[in-house]
């Protein structure tokens, strides 16, 4: 009889095909001539270790990253395989978290294997890209190396823009997604909680992301310097591409609400405008938009000037001397350089902005050693925890063994004192439990300490010998 799937990812177990526990999946497996029985999670006395496999902007061009990216449904199905814990989970892989962004796609697993070959096979299976081709664009890490890499990612040290804050939210979201599917167990849960803490410490204890370091964010920062109250500013964004989107987000983050998106077609502008609650206009009404704006950011792909001197002059006539801040982040430029000669207009082009970006990046680079010190501290703490985790089953086994001895001794003693009152029996019971806890406390602490320092196997073997436990 097939046991229904209890993974929170499967709202309707009858239609789930992601794991062997669900009826439809079980039927499809049985129809192939073999019924898969549930396989308990693989464990070894050596424990599990974090491993990772991934590609990023450093290892693969965007065209290849697009081929590897998974749809939300495919990602959910992959995580559900681990959450269900049946035979469809790859051998040796016990937990899984996937970080998927436009700049990176990384798999993190808790594994009993000594390398990441199983992750490479899994990635090839779910993406349809050959393992050999993937191997040329991916990087694998095992143990402490995987831990350090994740902590560096969360801290913003491995981002395209050093110290950018968005990646920490993406790491947090990846962990939340895996947890919701039951795919993140104790090893990866502790790993990602520590990674998130590392990222937060990097941002609160250093200046790694204190100043804006992208063209869009610098543009908004420069515009804000000339506005007394940004929340009351009227902003026009010309264009509807990626740079326009980043600018809109930066303005929203500063409390701007009066925003207009001007684009060649309303159909392309509408989705972006809807996301940020902005109005939309076509290029035919660009002059009108300029006349009403305090700040204009232009980022079209036009091969010619969009804001000419003539258009700007006409827009300024009805402004009663009110200044206009023009930020041109397009390449080729959207704003005619002659516009700068018009009184009341302040203009910044992409070259001027790039200088501010480079200055900010230099300031952030100076903070890297401080962030790396935080990463090193957090890695050491996690590795210490992981080493202690290896001896946890032994500690449980020792305590169970001691409990059996205590119970047998108690039963034998109480038979000789049949006339004891119940309150006295409870006192003796409490005494025996407290005695056992006190007796085992010091060996337990010492075993954890030695495990944390890398001597787990020797001390574990000695404890098994002392207590007469099977090796």
BAGU-509018 format. One record per residue (C-alpha): chain; residue number from 1; x, y, z; residue in three letters. Coordinates in steps of 0.2 Angstrom, whole numbers, plus 5000, padded with zeros to 4 digits. Example, Ala and Ser with C-alpha at 12.3 -4.5 7.8 and 13.67 -1.06 7.14 Angstrom:
{drennu A 1 {5062 4978 5039} ALA}
{drennu A 2 {5068 4995 5036} SER}
This chain:
{drennu A 1 {5000 5000 5000} UNK}
{drennu A 2 {5007 5017 4995} UNK}
{drennu A 3 {5009 5030 5009} UNK}
{drennu A 4 {5002 5047 5005} UNK}
{drennu A 5 {5015 5061 5003} UNK}
{drennu A 6 {5016 5072 5018} UNK}
{drennu A 7 {5028 5085 5010} UNK}
{drennu A 8 {5021 5103 5012} UNK}
{drennu A 9 {5026 5105 4994} UNK}
{drennu A 10 {5012 5093 4988} UNK}
{drennu A 11 {4996 5102 4991} UNK}
{drennu A 12 {4987 5087 4981} UNK}
{drennu A 13 {4997 5071 4985} UNK}
{drennu A 14 {4986 5062 4971} UNK}
{drennu A 15 {4994 5073 4958} UNK}
{drennu A 16 {5012 5073 4964} UNK}
{drennu A 17 {5025 5065 4953} UNK}
{drennu A 18 {5040 5071 4962} UNK}
{drennu A 19 {5042 5057 4974} UNK}
{drennu A 20 {5039 5039 4977} UNK}
{drennu A 21 {5027 5042 4991} UNK}
{drennu A 22 {5013 5049 4981} UNK}
{drennu A 23 {5000 5038 4973} UNK}
{drennu A 24 {5003 5044 4955} UNK}
{drennu A 25 {5022 5042 4956} UNK}
{drennu A 26 {5021 5025 4964} UNK}
{drennu A 27 {5009 5019 4950} UNK}
{drennu A 28 {5021 5025 4937} UNK}
{drennu A 29 {5035 5016 4945} UNK}
{drennu A 30 {5025 5000 4947} UNK}
{drennu A 31 {5020 5000 4929} UNK}
{drennu A 32 {5038 4999 4924} UNK}
{drennu A 33 {5039 4982 4932} UNK}
{drennu A 34 {5047 4987 4949} UNK}
{drennu A 35 {5040 4995 4965} UNK}
{drennu A 36 {5052 5006 4974} UNK}
{drennu A 37 {5052 5003 4993} UNK}
{drennu A 38 {5056 5018 5004} UNK}
{drennu A 39 {5074 5020 5007} UNK}
{drennu A 40 {5079 5027 5024} UNK}
{drennu A 41 {5091 5042 5024} UNK}
{drennu A 42 {5109 5036 5022} UNK}
{drennu A 43 {5120 5039 5037} UNK}
{drennu A 44 {5137 5034 5042} UNK}
{drennu A 45 {5147 5035 5057} UNK}
{drennu A 46 {5158 5048 5049} UNK}
{drennu A 47 {5142 5059 5047} UNK}
{drennu A 48 {5138 5070 5033} UNK}
{drennu A 49 {5147 5085 5026} UNK}
{drennu A 50 {5141 5100 5016} UNK}
{drennu A 51 {5145 5100 4997} UNK}
{drennu A 52 {5141 5112 4984} UNK}
{drennu A 53 {5141 5113 4965} UNK}
{drennu A 54 {5137 5129 4955} UNK}
{drennu A 55 {5140 5141 4941} UNK}
{drennu A 56 {5140 5160 4941} UNK}
{drennu A 57 {5144 5175 4931} UNK}
{drennu A 58 {5163 5171 4935} UNK}
{drennu A 59 {5162 5153 4927} UNK}
{drennu A 60 {5148 5154 4913} UNK}
{drennu A 61 {5141 5167 4901} UNK}
{drennu A 62 {5123 5172 4903} UNK}
{drennu A 63 {5118 5161 4888} UNK}
{drennu A 64 {5124 5146 4897} UNK}
{drennu A 65 {5116 5151 4914} UNK}
{drennu A 66 {5099 5153 4905} UNK}
{drennu A 67 {5100 5135 4900} UNK}
{drennu A 68 {5103 5129 4918} UNK}
{drennu A 69 {5090 5140 4926} UNK}
{drennu A 70 {5075 5130 4933} UNK}
{drennu A 71 {5057 5136 4932} UNK}
{drennu A 72 {5049 5138 4949} UNK}
{drennu A 73 {5039 5122 4946} UNK}
{drennu A 74 {5055 5112 4942} UNK}
{drennu A 75 {5064 5119 4957} UNK}
{drennu A 76 {5049 5114 4968} UNK}
{drennu A 77 {5049 5097 4961} UNK}
{drennu A 78 {5068 5095 4964} UNK}
{drennu A 79 {5067 5101 4982} UNK}
{drennu A 80 {5051 5090 4985} UNK}
{drennu A 81 {5062 5074 4981} UNK}
{drennu A 82 {5073 5078 4996} UNK}
{drennu A 83 {5058 5083 5007} UNK}
{drennu A 84 {5049 5066 5004} UNK}
{drennu A 85 {5065 5056 5008} UNK}
{drennu A 86 {5061 5041 4996} UNK}
{drennu A 87 {5071 5031 4984} UNK}
{drennu A 88 {5070 5045 4971} UNK}
{drennu A 89 {5083 5055 4981} UNK}
{drennu A 90 {5100 5052 4974} UNK}
{drennu A 91 {5111 5040 4984} UNK}
{drennu A 92 {5122 5049 4996} UNK}
{drennu A 93 {5113 5066 4996} UNK}
{drennu A 94 {5102 5069 5011} UNK}
{drennu A 95 {5098 5088 5011} UNK}
{drennu A 96 {5097 5101 4997} UNK}
{drennu A 97 {5096 5120 4996} UNK}
{drennu A 98 {5096 5129 4979} UNK}
{drennu A 99 {5102 5147 4976} UNK}
{drennu A 100 {5095 5153 4959} UNK}
{drennu A 101 {5098 5171 4954} UNK}
{drennu A 102 {5102 5179 4937} UNK}
{drennu A 103 {5120 5179 4942} UNK}
{drennu A 104 {5122 5162 4950} UNK}
{drennu A 105 {5114 5144 4951} UNK}
{drennu A 106 {5121 5134 4966} UNK}
{drennu A 107 {5116 5118 4974} UNK}
{drennu A 108 {5121 5114 4992} UNK}
{drennu A 109 {5119 5097 4999} UNK}
{drennu A 110 {5122 5087 5015} UNK}
{drennu A 111 {5131 5072 5008} UNK}
{drennu A 112 {5139 5056 5014} UNK}
{drennu A 113 {5150 5056 4998} UNK}
{drennu A 114 {5168 5063 4997} UNK}
{drennu A 115 {5165 5073 4982} UNK}
{drennu A 116 {5152 5082 4972} UNK}
{drennu A 117 {5150 5070 4958} UNK}
{drennu A 118 {5132 5066 4963} UNK}
{drennu A 119 {5127 5084 4962} UNK}
{drennu A 120 {5134 5085 4945} UNK}
{drennu A 121 {5124 5070 4940} UNK}
{drennu A 122 {5108 5078 4948} UNK}
{drennu A 123 {5111 5095 4939} UNK}
{drennu A 124 {5113 5086 4922} UNK}
{drennu A 125 {5097 5076 4926} UNK}
{drennu A 126 {5086 5091 4930} UNK}
{drennu A 127 {5092 5103 4917} UNK}
{drennu A 128 {5095 5091 4902} UNK}
{drennu A 129 {5113 5098 4900} UNK}
{drennu A 130 {5126 5085 4898} UNK}
{drennu A 131 {5137 5082 4913} UNK}
{drennu A 132 {5153 5085 4903} UNK}
{drennu A 133 {5147 5102 4897} UNK}
{drennu A 134 {5142 5107 4915} UNK}
{drennu A 135 {5159 5102 4922} UNK}
{drennu A 136 {5167 5115 4911} UNK}
{drennu A 137 {5156 5129 4918} UNK}
{drennu A 138 {5154 5123 4936} UNK}
{drennu A 139 {5164 5124 4952} UNK}
{drennu A 140 {5162 5110 4966} UNK}
{drennu A 141 {5167 5112 4984} UNK}
{drennu A 142 {5167 5099 4998} UNK}
{drennu A 143 {5167 5102 5017} UNK}
{drennu A 144 {5175 5118 5024} UNK}
{drennu A 145 {5178 5125 5006} UNK}
{drennu A 146 {5159 5124 5003} UNK}
{drennu A 147 {5155 5132 5020} UNK}
{drennu A 148 {5167 5146 5016} UNK}
{drennu A 149 {5161 5149 4999} UNK}
{drennu A 150 {5143 5151 5005} UNK}
{drennu A 151 {5147 5163 5019} UNK}
{drennu A 152 {5157 5173 5006} UNK}
{drennu A 153 {5142 5174 4995} UNK}
{drennu A 154 {5130 5179 5009} UNK}
{drennu A 155 {5143 5193 5014} UNK}
{drennu A 156 {5143 5200 4996} UNK}
{drennu A 157 {5161 5195 4993} UNK}
{drennu A 158 {5157 5185 4978} UNK}
{drennu A 159 {5145 5197 4970} UNK}
{drennu A 160 {5147 5205 4953} UNK}
{drennu A 161 {5145 5222 4963} UNK}
{drennu A 162 {5156 5220 4978} UNK}
{drennu A 163 {5145 5220 4994} UNK}
{drennu A 164 {5128 5221 4985} UNK}
{drennu A 165 {5114 5218 4998} UNK}
{drennu A 166 {5102 5209 4987} UNK}
{drennu A 167 {5111 5192 4988} UNK}
{drennu A 168 {5108 5191 5006} UNK}
{drennu A 169 {5089 5191 5003} UNK}
{drennu A 170 {5091 5178 4989} UNK}
{drennu A 171 {5101 5167 5001} UNK}
{drennu A 172 {5088 5169 5014} UNK}
{drennu A 173 {5074 5165 5001} UNK}
{drennu A 174 {5083 5150 4995} UNK}
{drennu A 175 {5084 5143 5013} UNK}
{drennu A 176 {5066 5147 5016} UNK}
{drennu A 177 {5061 5138 5000} UNK}
{drennu A 178 {5070 5122 5004} UNK}
{drennu A 179 {5063 5122 5022} UNK}
{drennu A 180 {5046 5124 5015} UNK}
{drennu A 181 {5048 5108 5005} UNK}
{drennu A 182 {5057 5099 5019} UNK}
{drennu A 183 {5073 5098 5009} UNK}
{drennu A 184 {5084 5107 5022} UNK}
{drennu A 185 {5089 5096 5037} UNK}
{drennu A 186 {5100 5099 5052} UNK}
{drennu A 187 {5116 5101 5043} UNK}
{drennu A 188 {5110 5113 5030} UNK}
{drennu A 189 {5098 5122 5041} UNK}
{drennu A 190 {5113 5126 5053} UNK}
{drennu A 191 {5124 5131 5038} UNK}
{drennu A 192 {5112 5143 5030} UNK}
{drennu A 193 {5107 5151 5047} UNK}
{drennu A 194 {5125 5154 5050} UNK}
{drennu A 195 {5127 5161 5032} UNK}
{drennu A 196 {5113 5173 5035} UNK}
{drennu A 197 {5121 5179 5051} UNK}
{drennu A 198 {5137 5181 5042} UNK}
{drennu A 199 {5129 5192 5029} UNK}
{drennu A 200 {5120 5202 5042} UNK}
{drennu A 201 {5136 5205 5052} UNK}
{drennu A 202 {5146 5210 5037} UNK}
{drennu A 203 {5133 5223 5033} UNK}
{drennu A 204 {5131 5229 5051} UNK}
{drennu A 205 {5149 5228 5057} UNK}
{drennu A 206 {5158 5235 5041} UNK}
{drennu A 207 {5155 5247 5027} UNK}
{drennu A 208 {5155 5234 5014} UNK}
{drennu A 209 {5138 5241 5007} UNK}
{drennu A 210 {5136 5258 5015} UNK}
{drennu A 211 {5137 5268 4999} UNK}
{drennu A 212 {5128 5264 4982} UNK}
{drennu A 213 {5139 5255 4970} UNK}
{drennu A 214 {5129 5253 4954} UNK}
{drennu A 215 {5125 5265 4940} UNK}
{drennu A 216 {5107 5266 4944} UNK}
{drennu A 217 {5109 5268 4963} UNK}
{drennu A 218 {5123 5281 4961} UNK}
{drennu A 219 {5111 5290 4949} UNK}
{drennu A 220 {5097 5291 4962} UNK}
{drennu A 221 {5109 5296 4975} UNK}
{drennu A 222 {5116 5311 4965} UNK}
{drennu A 223 {5099 5316 4961} UNK}
{drennu A 224 {5094 5316 4979} UNK}
{drennu A 225 {5108 5328 4984} UNK}
{drennu A 226 {5098 5342 4975} UNK}
{drennu A 227 {5081 5338 4982} UNK}
{drennu A 228 {5076 5344 4999} UNK}
{drennu A 229 {5063 5331 5002} UNK}
{drennu A 230 {5064 5315 4991} UNK}
{drennu A 231 {5047 5309 4996} UNK}
{drennu A 232 {5039 5324 4988} UNK}
{drennu A 233 {5050 5323 4972} UNK}
{drennu A 234 {5042 5320 4955} UNK}
{drennu A 235 {5052 5308 4945} UNK}
{drennu A 236 {5052 5303 4927} UNK}
{drennu A 237 {5061 5287 4920} UNK}
{drennu A 238 {5063 5286 4902} UNK}
{drennu A 239 {5064 5268 4895} UNK}
{drennu A 240 {5058 5252 4902} UNK}
{drennu A 241 {5073 5240 4902} UNK}
{drennu A 242 {5084 5233 4916} UNK}
{drennu A 243 {5092 5249 4921} UNK}
{drennu A 244 {5075 5258 4922} UNK}
{drennu A 245 {5069 5244 4933} UNK}
{drennu A 246 {5084 5246 4945} UNK}
{drennu A 247 {5081 5265 4945} UNK}
{drennu A 248 {5063 5263 4949} UNK}
{drennu A 249 {5067 5252 4964} UNK}
{drennu A 250 {5081 5264 4970} UNK}
{drennu A 251 {5068 5278 4970} UNK}
{drennu A 252 {5055 5268 4979} UNK}
{drennu A 253 {5068 5263 4992} UNK}
{drennu A 254 {5070 5282 4995} UNK}
{drennu A 255 {5051 5285 4997} UNK}
{drennu A 256 {5047 5292 4980} UNK}
{drennu A 257 {5029 5289 4975} UNK}
{drennu A 258 {5026 5301 4961} UNK}
{drennu A 259 {5034 5292 4946} UNK}
{drennu A 260 {5031 5292 4928} UNK}
{drennu A 261 {5038 5279 4915} UNK}
{drennu A 262 {5040 5286 4898} UNK}
{drennu A 263 {5043 5273 4884} UNK}
{drennu A 264 {5041 5271 4865} UNK}
{drennu A 265 {5026 5259 4868} UNK}
{drennu A 266 {5014 5259 4883} UNK}
{drennu A 267 {5013 5240 4881} UNK}
{drennu A 268 {5031 5238 4886} UNK}
{drennu A 269 {5030 5251 4900} UNK}
{drennu A 270 {5014 5245 4908} UNK}
{drennu A 271 {5021 5229 4917} UNK}
{drennu A 272 {5035 5239 4924} UNK}
{drennu A 273 {5025 5254 4929} UNK}
{drennu A 274 {5012 5242 4937} UNK}
{drennu A 275 {5025 5234 4948} UNK}
{drennu A 276 {5030 5251 4955} UNK}
{drennu A 277 {5013 5260 4955} UNK}
{drennu A 278 {5019 5272 4942} UNK}
{drennu A 279 {5010 5282 4928} UNK}
{drennu A 280 {5015 5279 4910} UNK}
{drennu A 281 {5017 5290 4895} UNK}
{drennu A 282 {5023 5288 4877} UNK}
{drennu A 283 {5038 5298 4869} UNK}
{drennu A 284 {5025 5309 4861} UNK}
{drennu A 285 {5022 5317 4878} UNK}
{drennu A 286 {5040 5317 4883} UNK}
{drennu A 287 {5041 5336 4884} UNK}
{drennu A 288 {5026 5336 4895} UNK}
{drennu A 289 {5034 5323 4907} UNK}
{drennu A 290 {5050 5334 4908} UNK}
{drennu A 291 {5040 5350 4912} UNK}
{drennu A 292 {5032 5342 4927} UNK}
{drennu A 293 {5047 5332 4934} UNK}
{drennu A 294 {5061 5336 4947} UNK}
{drennu A 295 {5072 5322 4942} UNK}
{drennu A 296 {5073 5313 4925} UNK}
{drennu A 297 {5083 5296 4923} UNK}
{drennu A 298 {5085 5291 4905} UNK}
{drennu A 299 {5090 5273 4900} UNK}
{drennu A 300 {5084 5269 4883} UNK}
{drennu A 301 {5092 5259 4869} UNK}
{drennu A 302 {5089 5272 4856} UNK}
{drennu A 303 {5103 5276 4843} UNK}
{drennu A 304 {5100 5294 4844} UNK}
{drennu A 305 {5097 5308 4857} UNK}
{drennu A 306 {5080 5306 4865} UNK}
{drennu A 307 {5081 5322 4875} UNK}
{drennu A 308 {5087 5336 4863} UNK}
{drennu A 309 {5092 5354 4867} UNK}
{drennu A 310 {5076 5360 4859} UNK}
{drennu A 311 {5065 5348 4869} UNK}
{drennu A 312 {5073 5353 4885} UNK}
{drennu A 313 {5072 5371 4882} UNK}
{drennu A 314 {5053 5370 4878} UNK}
{drennu A 315 {5051 5360 4894} UNK}
{drennu A 316 {5060 5373 4905} UNK}
{drennu A 317 {5049 5388 4899} UNK}
{drennu A 318 {5035 5383 4910} UNK}
{drennu A 319 {5045 5379 4926} UNK}
{drennu A 320 {5046 5396 4933} UNK}
{drennu A 321 {5065 5393 4937} UNK}
{drennu A 322 {5062 5377 4945} UNK}
{drennu A 323 {5078 5366 4943} UNK}
{drennu A 324 {5078 5350 4933} UNK}
{drennu A 325 {5090 5336 4937} UNK}
{drennu A 326 {5094 5325 4922} UNK}
{drennu A 327 {5103 5308 4924} UNK}
{drennu A 328 {5108 5300 4908} UNK}
{drennu A 329 {5113 5281 4911} UNK}
{drennu A 330 {5111 5276 4893} UNK}
{drennu A 331 {5124 5270 4881} UNK}
{drennu A 332 {5124 5278 4868} UNK}
{drennu A 333 {5119 5293 4877} UNK}
{drennu A 334 {5100 5299 4878} UNK}
{drennu A 335 {5103 5317 4882} UNK}
{drennu A 336 {5111 5329 4870} UNK}
{drennu A 337 {5127 5337 4879} UNK}
{drennu A 338 {5121 5354 4873} UNK}
{drennu A 339 {5107 5352 4886} UNK}
{drennu A 340 {5120 5356 4900} UNK}
{drennu A 341 {5121 5374 4894} UNK}
{drennu A 342 {5102 5377 4898} UNK}
{drennu A 343 {5100 5387 4914} UNK}
{drennu A 344 {5092 5377 4928} UNK}
{drennu A 345 {5097 5360 4922} UNK}
{drennu A 346 {5110 5349 4930} UNK}
{drennu A 347 {5115 5334 4920} UNK}
{drennu A 348 {5126 5319 4924} UNK}
{drennu A 349 {5131 5306 4910} UNK}
{drennu A 350 {5137 5288 4913} UNK}
{drennu A 351 {5155 5293 4913} UNK}
{drennu A 352 {5152 5305 4928} UNK}
{drennu A 353 {5142 5291 4936} UNK}
{drennu A 354 {5156 5278 4933} UNK}
{drennu A 355 {5168 5289 4943} UNK}
{drennu A 356 {5157 5288 4958} UNK}
{drennu A 357 {5155 5270 4956} UNK}
{drennu A 358 {5173 5267 4956} UNK}
{drennu A 359 {5176 5278 4971} UNK}
{drennu A 360 {5163 5268 4981} UNK}
{drennu A 361 {5170 5251 4975} UNK}
{drennu A 362 {5187 5257 4981} UNK}
{drennu A 363 {5180 5261 4998} UNK}
{drennu A 364 {5171 5244 4999} UNK}
{drennu A 365 {5187 5235 4994} UNK}
{drennu A 366 {5195 5243 5009} UNK}
{drennu A 367 {5182 5234 5020} UNK}
{drennu A 368 {5185 5217 5012} UNK}
{drennu A 369 {5198 5211 5026} UNK}
{drennu A 370 {5186 5215 5039} UNK}
{drennu A 371 {5172 5205 5031} UNK}
{drennu A 372 {5184 5191 5028} UNK}
{drennu A 373 {5188 5191 5046} UNK}
{drennu A 374 {5170 5189 5050} UNK}
{drennu A 375 {5168 5175 5037} UNK}
{drennu A 376 {5183 5166 5045} UNK}
{drennu A 377 {5176 5167 5062} UNK}
{drennu A 378 {5159 5160 5057} UNK}
{drennu A 379 {5167 5146 5047} UNK}
{drennu A 380 {5177 5140 5062} UNK}
{drennu A 381 {5161 5140 5072} UNK}
{drennu A 382 {5151 5130 5060} UNK}
{drennu A 383 {5165 5118 5057} UNK}
{drennu A 384 {5166 5115 5075} UNK}
{drennu A 385 {5148 5112 5077} UNK}
{drennu A 386 {5148 5100 5062} UNK}
{drennu A 387 {5162 5090 5070} UNK}
{drennu A 388 {5152 5089 5086} UNK}
{drennu A 389 {5137 5083 5076} UNK}
{drennu A 390 {5147 5068 5071} UNK}
{drennu A 391 {5148 5062 5089} UNK}
{drennu A 392 {5130 5066 5093} UNK}
{drennu A 393 {5123 5048 5089} UNK}
{drennu A 394 {5137 5041 5100} UNK}
{drennu A 395 {5132 5052 5114} UNK}
{drennu A 396 {5113 5047 5112} UNK}
{drennu A 397 {5119 5029 5111} UNK}
{drennu A 398 {5129 5030 5127} UNK}
{drennu A 399 {5115 5039 5137} UNK}
{drennu A 400 {5102 5025 5131} UNK}
{drennu A 401 {5115 5012 5137} UNK}
{drennu A 402 {5116 5020 5153} UNK}
{drennu A 403 {5098 5022 5155} UNK}
{drennu A 404 {5095 5004 5152} UNK}
{drennu A 405 {5108 5000 5166} UNK}
{drennu A 406 {5099 5013 5178} UNK}
{drennu A 407 {5082 5005 5175} UNK}
{drennu A 408 {5088 4988 5178} UNK}
{drennu A 409 {5097 4993 5194} UNK}
{drennu A 410 {5081 5003 5199} UNK}
{drennu A 411 {5069 4988 5196} UNK}
{drennu A 412 {5081 4976 5206} UNK}
{drennu A 413 {5083 4988 5221} UNK}
{drennu A 414 {5064 4992 5222} UNK}
{drennu A 415 {5060 4974 5222} UNK}
{drennu A 416 {5070 4973 5238} UNK}
{drennu A 417 {5060 4988 5246} UNK}
{drennu A 418 {5042 4983 5241} UNK}
{drennu A 419 {5035 4992 5256} UNK}
{drennu A 420 {5042 5009 5251} UNK}
{drennu A 421 {5029 5023 5249} UNK}
{drennu A 422 {5026 5030 5232} UNK}
{drennu A 423 {5034 5047 5236} UNK}
{drennu A 424 {5050 5038 5242} UNK}
{drennu A 425 {5050 5028 5226} UNK}
{drennu A 426 {5050 5044 5216} UNK}
{drennu A 427 {5064 5052 5226} UNK}
{drennu A 428 {5075 5037 5223} UNK}
{drennu A 429 {5070 5037 5204} UNK}
{drennu A 430 {5075 5056 5204} UNK}
{drennu A 431 {5091 5052 5213} UNK}
{drennu A 432 {5096 5039 5201} UNK}
{drennu A 433 {5092 5050 5186} UNK}
{drennu A 434 {5102 5065 5193} UNK}
{drennu A 435 {5117 5053 5197} UNK}
{drennu A 436 {5117 5046 5179} UNK}
{drennu A 437 {5116 5064 5172} UNK}
{drennu A 438 {5130 5070 5183} UNK}
{drennu A 439 {5141 5055 5179} UNK}
{drennu A 440 {5139 5057 5160} UNK}
{drennu A 441 {5140 5076 5159} UNK}
{drennu A 442 {5159 5077 5160} UNK}
{drennu A 443 {5163 5063 5147} UNK}
{drennu A 444 {5150 5071 5135} UNK}
{drennu A 445 {5158 5088 5136} UNK}
{drennu A 446 {5175 5081 5134} UNK}
{drennu A 447 {5170 5071 5119} UNK}
{drennu A 448 {5162 5086 5111} UNK}
{drennu A 449 {5177 5097 5114} UNK}
{drennu A 450 {5189 5084 5106} UNK}
{drennu A 451 {5177 5082 5091} UNK}
{drennu A 452 {5177 5100 5088} UNK}
{drennu A 453 {5196 5100 5088} UNK}
{drennu A 454 {5196 5086 5075} UNK}
{drennu A 455 {5199 5071 5086} UNK}
{drennu A 456 {5182 5064 5085} UNK}
{drennu A 457 {5186 5046 5078} UNK}
{drennu A 458 {5199 5042 5091} UNK}
{drennu A 459 {5189 5048 5106} UNK}
{drennu A 460 {5173 5040 5099} UNK}
{drennu A 461 {5182 5023 5098} UNK}
{drennu A 462 {5189 5025 5115} UNK}
{drennu A 463 {5171 5029 5122} UNK}
{drennu A 464 {5164 5014 5113} UNK}
{drennu A 465 {5177 5003 5120} UNK}
{drennu A 466 {5174 5009 5138} UNK}
{drennu A 467 {5156 5007 5138} UNK}
{drennu A 468 {5156 4991 5128} UNK}
{drennu A 469 {5146 4997 5113} UNK}
{drennu A 470 {5147 4990 5096} UNK}
{drennu A 471 {5159 4998 5084} UNK}
